[in-house]
Amino acid sequence: MYMQSLKISALLFIFLTLLLGIAYPAVVTVIAQGIFPHQAQGSLIERGGKVVGSKLIGQDFSAPKYFWGRLSATSPQPYNAAASGGSNFGVNNPALLEAAKARVVALQRADPGNKAAIPVDLVTASGSGLDPDISPAAAHYQIARVAKARGMRYDDVKSIVDRYTQGRFLGILGEPVVNVLELNLALDEYAHAHQGKP
């Protein structure tokens, strides 16, 4: 009786391992690659045949000519996908306040003439620490700085921001967002296309 139960358990273990550990992941992978190949490969963004990033992972932009994303709480460097996670600082934690104050100072130094209220997503980290998007308000707050740093007209930068603003999913779910990497790449492409033009 004991040996029969052991044999049934072993066969069940092997069957479930083959089914759930090999067959099911293989079928899901094939379906995902067939129906959603771009997403299944990590939503990678290529320029000139080289991968420059993923639409799903933020990057650390700090030059004035680029739009800045949300703060990243990952270590040892920002936007480290291997160390994804929030800071876990509560709203009363002094470290959270210090990080926000430091970002406010950086934003004000980069654009001292900007007296608008700073959107909260520019001074806080997301739950993953890897957020690739900012709110349209956060993008609009930075337009004047980016336009000045690039020698572009405000309206030209704004039109690029508007073009890369994604609305709510199906018109009702979530909030409008702007992907920072795609926006900054578009600005670089614009600058390259208009190089030397008055």
C-alpha positions in Angstrom: 0.0 0.0 0.0 2.8 2.4 0.9 4.8 1.6 -2.2 1.7 2.1 -4.4 1.0 5.5 -2.9 4.6 6.5 -3.4 4.5 5.4 -7.0 1.3 7.4 -7.7 2.9 10.4 -6.0 6.0 10.1 -8.1 4.1 9.7 -11.3 1.8 12.7 -10.4 4.9 14.8 -9.6 6.5 14.0 -13.0 3.2 14.6 -14.8 2.6 18.0 -13.2 6.3 19.0 -13.7 6.0 18.2 -17.4 2.6 19.9 -17.7 3.1 23.0 -15.6 6.9 23.4 -15.7 7.5 22.7 -19.4 4.4 22.4 -21.6 2.4 25.3 -20.1 5.3 27.9 -20.2 6.2 26.7 -23.7 2.6 27.2 -25.0 2.3 30.6 -23.3 5.7 31.7 -24.8 4.7 30.6 -28.3 1.3 32.4 -28.1 2.9 35.6 -26.7 5.6 35.6 -29.3 3.0 35.1 -32.1 0.4 37.6 -30.9 2.5 40.2 -29.0 6.1 39.9 -30.2 7.1 43.4 -29.3 5.8 43.1 -25.7 7.1 39.6 -25.3 10.6 40.8 -26.1 10.4 43.5 -23.3 9.0 46.4 -25.3 12.5 47.3 -26.4 13.2 50.5 -28.3 15.8 50.5 -31.0 17.5 53.4 -32.8 20.0 52.7 -35.6 19.9 49.0 -35.0 20.9 49.3 -31.4 18.7 48.8 -28.3 18.5 52.1 -26.4 16.1 51.0 -23.7 12.7 49.6 -22.9 9.4 51.4 -22.9 8.7 49.7 -19.6 11.9 50.7 -17.6 12.8 54.3 -16.7 16.2 55.8 -17.3 18.3 58.3 -15.4 18.1 61.6 -17.3 19.7 64.6 -15.6 20.9 66.9 -18.3 18.8 70.1 -18.6 18.1 69.4 -22.3 16.2 66.2 -21.3 12.9 65.6 -19.6 13.4 64.1 -16.2 11.5 61.1 -15.0 10.3 60.1 -11.5 12.9 59.5 -8.8 14.1 55.9 -8.5 14.7 54.3 -5.1 16.7 51.4 -6.5 20.4 50.8 -5.7 23.3 50.9 -6.3 22.2 53.1 -9.2 18.8 54.5 -10.3 16.5 52.4 -12.4 18.3 49.2 -11.6 15.8 46.6 -12.8 17.6 43.9 -10.7 16.8 45.8 -7.5 13.2 46.9 -8.3 11.3 48.2 -5.3 10.1 51.3 -3.6 11.9 53.0 -0.8 9.3 51.8 1.7 9.6 55.1 3.5 6.4 56.2 5.1 5.0 59.7 4.7 6.4 60.7 8.1 9.9 59.4 7.4 12.5 62.2 7.3 14.4 60.4 4.5 11.4 60.6 2.2 11.1 64.3 2.9 14.9 64.9 2.3 14.8 63.1 -1.0 11.8 65.2 -2.1 13.5 68.4 -1.0 16.7 67.5 -2.8 14.7 67.0 -6.0 12.8 70.3 -5.6 16.2 72.1 -5.2 17.5 70.3 -8.4 14.4 71.3 -10.4 14.6 74.9 -9.2 18.3 75.2 -9.9 17.8 73.8 -13.4 15.0 76.3 -14.1 15.1 79.2 -11.6 12.5 81.2 -13.5 9.9 78.6 -13.2 7.5 79.5 -10.4 4.8 76.9 -11.1 3.9 74.3 -8.6 6.1 71.2 -9.0 4.0 68.1 -9.8 4.3 65.4 -7.1 5.5 62.7 -9.4 8.7 64.7 -10.1 9.7 64.5 -6.4 8.5 61.0 -5.4 9.5 57.5 -6.4 7.1 54.9 -7.8 6.4 51.6 -6.1 8.7 49.8 -8.4 11.4 52.5 -8.6 11.4 51.9 -12.4 8.5 54.0 -13.6 9.1 55.0 -17.2 6.3 57.5 -17.4 5.4 60.9 -15.9 2.1 62.8 -15.9 1.4 65.4 -18.6 1.6 68.0 -15.8 5.2 66.9 -15.0 6.1 67.1 -18.6 4.6 70.6 -19.1 6.4 71.8 -16.0 9.7 71.0 -17.7 9.0 72.4 -21.2 10.5 75.8 -20.7 13.8 74.4 -19.3 14.2 71.9 -22.1 13.3 74.4 -24.8 15.9 76.9 -23.4 18.6 74.2 -23.1 18.0 73.0 -26.7 17.5 76.5 -28.2 14.0 75.5 -29.3 10.7 77.4 -29.3 8.5 76.6 -26.4 5.6 75.7 -28.7 7.7 73.2 -30.7 8.7 71.3 -27.5 5.1 71.5 -26.3 3.8 70.0 -29.6 6.3 67.0 -29.2 5.1 66.5 -25.6 1.5 66.6 -26.8 2.3 64.1 -29.5 3.8 61.6 -26.9 1.1 62.0 -24.3 -0.9 58.8 -24.1 -4.5 59.0 -23.0 -6.4 56.6 -20.7 -6.5 53.0 -21.7 -9.8 52.5 -23.6 -10.5 56.1 -22.7 -11.5 55.3 -19.1 -8.8 53.3 -17.3 -5.7 54.8 -15.7 -4.4 58.3 -16.2 -2.7 60.0 -19.1 1.0 59.6 -19.2 4.1 60.6 -21.1 6.9 58.0 -21.7 10.1 59.9 -20.8 12.5 57.8 -22.9 10.3 58.0 -26.1 9.9 61.8 -25.5 13.6 62.4 -25.1 14.4 60.3 -28.2 11.9 62.3 -30.2 13.6 65.5 -29.1 17.0 64.2 -30.1 15.6 63.2 -33.5 14.0 66.6 -33.9 17.3 68.3 -33.1 19.2 66.0 -35.6 16.6 66.7 -38.3 16.8 70.5 -37.7 20.6 70.7 -37.2 22.0 73.8 -38.9 18.5 75.2 -39.8 17.6 78.7 -38.5 
